[in-house]
Amino acid sequence: MEKVVIDTSVIAAALISKKGGSYKLISLLIDGKLENYASKEVLDEYFRE
């Protein structure tokens, strides 16, 4: 399985439109076809308030 790093901008773009590559990436993650590989810094960005 391929590992990818999903930046918060990809998540935001996927929430805005179902037509783009960002949505496709998130769909592949949900379907278990990709594995999210994130550093501590990226995880901190995901959960920053």
C-alpha positions in Angstrom: 0.0 0.0 0.0 1.3 3.4 -0.9 1.8 6.0 1.9 0.9 9.6 1.3 1.1 12.8 3.4 -2.2 14.7 3.2 -1.8 18.4 4.0 -4.7 20.3 5.5 -5.2 22.2 2.3 -6.0 18.9 0.6 -8.6 18.1 3.2 -10.1 21.6 2.8 -10.2 21.3 -1.0 -11.9 17.9 -0.7 -14.6 19.3 1.5 -15.3 22.2 -0.9 -15.5 20.1 -4.1 -16.1 16.5 -5.0 -14.7 17.0 -8.5 -11.0 17.5 -7.8 -8.0 15.4 -7.1 -8.1 16.2 -3.4 -11.5 14.5 -3.1 -10.1 11.5 -5.0 -7.2 11.2 -2.6 -9.4 11.4 0.5 -11.7 8.8 -1.1 -8.7 6.5 -1.7 -7.7 6.9 2.0 -11.2 6.1 3.2 -11.4 3.0 0.9 -8.1 1.8 2.4 -6.2 2.0 -0.9 -3.7 4.6 0.5 -2.2 4.9 3.9 -1.8 8.4 5.5 1.7 8.9 6.7 2.1 12.1 8.7 4.7 13.7 10.8 4.0 15.2 14.2 4.1 18.6 12.7 1.4 17.7 10.1 -0.8 16.1 12.8 -0.4 19.2 14.9 -1.7 21.3 12.0 -4.7 18.9 11.5 -5.8 19.5 15.1 -4.8 23.2 15.6 -7.6 25.4 16.8 
